[in-house]
Amino acid sequence: MTAVVVGSEKPCRPGRCRSAIDGFAYVILSLTNILLPQYQDKVFTYAQPAFFGEVAFMLWLLIKGARPPALHATPSSSAAA
């Protein structure tokens, strides 16, 4: 997903930018936890807003996806016969 954001000529859409930021936050937090565990708390403090934004986006998708799309009532040819 990040490759799509970096290689794109169009402006970054909110979903793509957020995914890229979340991806970088996860990588940085994981590497910090492995390589520099004494700084893990400080890095988490800066990465925490990205994680909360991801939870909010997940809830929005859950609510938005729970509504079934409206079906258009068109008479079919078999019903008219």
C-alpha positions as CSV (number, residue, x, y, z in Angstrom):
1,M,0.0,0.0,0.0
2,T,2.8,2.4,0.8
3,A,4.3,1.8,-2.7
4,V,1.0,3.0,-4.2
5,V,1.2,6.2,-2.1
6,V,4.9,6.9,-2.9
7,G,4.6,6.2,-6.7
8,S,1.4,8.0,-7.2
9,E,1.3,11.3,-9.1
10,K,-2.1,12.2,-7.6
11,P,-2.5,13.8,-4.2
12,C,-2.7,11.3,-1.4
13,R,-6.2,10.3,-0.5
14,P,-7.0,10.1,3.2
15,G,-7.2,6.4,3.4
16,R,-4.0,5.8,1.6
17,C,-2.0,8.4,3.6
18,R,-3.4,7.0,6.9
19,S,-2.4,3.5,5.9
20,A,1.1,4.6,5.0
21,I,1.5,6.5,8.3
22,D,0.1,3.5,10.3
23,G,2.5,1.2,8.4
24,F,5.5,3.4,9.2
25,A,4.4,3.7,12.8
26,Y,4.2,-0.1,13.2
27,V,7.6,-0.6,11.6
28,I,9.3,2.1,13.7
29,L,7.6,0.9,16.9
30,S,8.6,-2.7,16.2
31,L,12.2,-1.9,15.4
32,T,12.5,0.4,18.4
33,N,11.2,-2.4,20.6
34,I,13.8,-4.8,19.2
35,L,16.8,-2.5,18.8
36,L,16.3,0.2,21.5
37,P,13.9,-1.0,24.1
38,Q,14.8,1.8,26.5
39,Y,13.1,4.3,24.0
40,Q,10.0,2.2,23.3
41,D,7.8,4.3,25.7
42,K,8.8,7.6,24.0
43,V,8.3,6.3,20.5
44,F,4.9,4.8,21.5
45,T,3.9,8.3,22.8
46,Y,4.4,9.7,19.3
47,A,3.0,6.7,17.4
48,Q,-0.2,6.4,19.6
49,P,-2.3,9.0,17.6
50,A,-1.8,6.9,14.5
51,F,-3.1,3.8,16.3
52,F,-6.1,5.6,17.6
53,G,-6.9,6.9,14.2
54,E,-6.7,3.4,12.9
55,V,-9.2,2.2,15.5
56,A,-11.6,5.0,14.6
57,F,-11.3,4.1,10.9
58,M,-12.0,0.5,11.7
59,L,-15.2,1.4,13.6
60,W,-16.3,3.7,10.7
61,L,-15.8,0.8,8.3
62,L,-17.7,-1.5,10.5
63,I,-20.7,0.9,10.8
64,K,-20.6,1.9,7.1
65,G,-20.3,-1.7,6.0
66,A,-23.2,-2.8,8.2
67,R,-25.7,-0.9,6.1
68,P,-26.7,-2.9,3.1
69,P,-26.7,-1.0,-0.2
70,A,-30.1,0.2,-1.4
71,L,-31.7,-2.1,-4.0
72,H,-33.4,-0.4,-6.9
73,A,-36.9,-1.7,-7.4
74,T,-37.1,-2.3,-11.1
75,P,-39.8,-4.6,-12.6
76,S,-38.2,-7.6,-14.1
77,S,-39.5,-9.2,-17.4
78,S,-40.5,-12.5,-15.7
79,A,-42.7,-10.6,-13.1
80,A,-44.6,-8.9,-15.9
81,A,-45.6,-12.1,-17.7
